[in-house]
Structure formats: structure tokens, C-alpha cells
Amino acid sequence: MAKSAREPEEPRFDDTMTRLQEIVGKLEGGDLALEESLALFEEGVGLSRRAQGILEEAQKRIDMLLGVDANGQAKTAPFPADR
């Protein structure tokens, strides 16, 4: 399923990890107000969950590609149309 012109693209895994690293660096610096620290922590938790979801989806795709049945034959399945 293609994204419409109005729907923003989901962040890529690499972009998500880069932002997480930025957040960790800022939090480790310890120079932030409590409110800013909490806001960054909350953003980081959301990004972490997003990254985990991306990894889980990638694992599912790999499993589809490498799966074998009880007879040792490769199992195949079509990828979803939105890829």
C-alpha cells in the first residue's frame, strides 16, 4: 500500500537509532532541566519501541525467506503488497 502525499513517511531504522543516540548523549550530559530530561526520555522510549518493531518485522521477513518445511523444502510466501 503506497503512502499518500499527506501521510508522513515512517522514520527509517537508521534515523531512529541516530536520534536515540542523540537523546542518550543529551541525557548522559546531565545538563538538562527535569522537564526536558523527561520529555527526551519519553521520546527515547517511543523510538526504542519503534526500532524494536522494525527489527521484529525484519525478522519475520527473514523467517519467510529462510523457512523450510518438515521435508527440508523451502517454504515460500508472498510478501505483503505494501513493501
WOHU-V249809 format. One record per pair of residues at least 24 apart in sequence whose ideal C-beta (glycine too) atoms are under 8 Angstrom apart, sorted by the first residue. I is the first residue (numbers start at 1). GAP is how many residues later the second one is. If there is no record, write none. Layout:
i->I gap->GAP
i->I gap->GAP
//
This chain:
i->1 gap->80
i->1 gap->81
i->2 gap->80
i->10 gap->40
i->11 gap->39
i->13 gap->38
i->13 gap->41
i->13 gap->42
i->16 gap->31
i->16 gap->34
i->16 gap->35
i->16 gap->38
i->17 gap->34
i->19 gap->24
i->19 gap->28
i->20 gap->24
i->20 gap->27
i->20 gap->28
i->20 gap->31
i->23 gap->24
//
